[in-house]
Amino acid sequence: MSNVGRIDISALNTPPEKHEFEMAKYFAELGKNITFLKPSSIPGNHTPDIRMEGVEWEMKCPFGNGKRTIEDNFRKAVQQSKYIIFDLRHTKLPEKQCISQLEKEFYSRPYLKKLYVIRKNGELLKYPSK
């Protein structure tokens, strides 16, 4: 019997972006059920990407290599959810630098609940509720 979770994209009008689906697949392989959420149709109103573990998560997969890439992505993410996932498998930035910046951003915002970070080697880092 398989422990693989399900991925539900039925709420979407168009398929998720490739990197978003890769992230969902990563968590499904860990046994999580993932439901993609319908994006808001109201301009300027942002919604989280997925529902997992009973809460709504915002997923970020930074591709840039600028010095503010992580900070900028994090700032956008916190406007959408208190639960954030960062996938570092595609960034050209040094992983240690990214993790250090993510920890700084997370711990400077006590209202955030959880941060999951997928390392370049596929290992999952979890920053629990404070």
Buried (B, 14 or more C-beta within 10 A) or exposed (E): EEEEBEBBBEEEEEEBEEBBBBBBBBBBEEEBBBBBBEBEEEEEEBBBBBBBEEEBBBBBBBEBEEEEBBBBBBEEBBEBBBBBBBBBBEBEBEBEEBBEBBBEBBEEEEEBBBBBBBBEEEEEBEBEEE
